[in-house]
Every structure is written in C-alpha cells, then in structure tokens.
Amino acid sequence: MNNRLKVLRAERGWSQQDLAERLEVSRQSVNAIETGKYDPSLPLAFRIADLFELAIEQVFLRD
C-alpha cells in the first residue's frame, strides 16, 4: 500500500523518531511503513491519520 507518511512527516519537520514517539511505535516501524515494507494494522493506520488530522484515505493510497 502506498502512503504519504514521509511527506506529511517532513512537512511538520518531524524525524522518524519524533513520529514513532507520537505513535508509540519503534522508529524502525515508521521506516518500514514509509518504505512500503510493512502495512500498518488498521488501528495504527487510524492513529496515524488522526495524528495528521486527515482522513485515512488522504494518508494511505490504493496501489
């Protein structure tokens, strides 16, 4: 699944570690999601969307 996580994070000036701390996941998890190596669980995907104050469809894109 494609996503805009890296762009959204960069727009806020957050490092991967900053985002990981806000989501209570590891930095490695954030990296894996950003690079498409890992699709987050649905609850985590909603937490990400909520953090950026966006609809989930605005963060995660269909292939």
C-alpha positions in Angstrom: 0.0 0.0 0.0 1.4 3.4 -0.9 1.3 6.2 1.6 2.2 9.9 2.1 3.7 9.4 5.5 7.2 10.6 4.7 5.9 13.8 3.0 3.4 14.5 5.9 6.1 13.9 8.4 8.6 16.2 6.6 6.0 19.0 6.3 5.9 19.1 10.0 9.7 18.9 10.5 9.4 15.6 12.4 12.1 13.0 12.3 11.1 9.3 12.1 11.9 9.1 15.8 9.6 12.0 16.6 6.8 10.4 14.7 7.5 7.0 16.3 7.3 8.5 19.8 4.0 10.2 19.0 2.6 6.9 17.7 4.2 4.8 20.4 5.9 2.5 17.9 9.6 2.0 17.0 11.5 4.2 14.6 12.0 1.0 12.5 8.3 0.6 12.2 7.9 4.1 10.9 10.7 3.5 8.4 9.1 0.2 7.3 5.7 1.9 6.8 7.2 4.8 4.9 9.1 2.5 2.5 6.1 0.2 1.9 7.8 -2.8 3.5 5.1 -3.0 6.2 1.4 -2.2 6.1 0.2 -0.9 9.5 -2.7 -2.5 11.3 -6.0 -0.8 10.9 -5.9 0.7 14.4 -2.4 2.1 13.8 -3.4 3.4 10.4 -6.3 5.3 12.0 -4.0 6.7 14.7 -1.6 7.9 12.0 -4.5 9.6 10.2 -5.8 11.1 13.4 -2.3 12.5 14.3 -2.1 14.3 11.0 -5.8 15.3 11.2 -6.6 13.7 7.9 -8.9 11.1 6.6 -7.3 7.7 6.3 -7.7 7.8 2.5 -5.5 11.0 2.5 -2.6 9.2 4.1 -2.9 5.7 2.6 -3.4 5.4 -1.1 -4.6 2.4 -3.2 -1.9 0.9 -5.4 
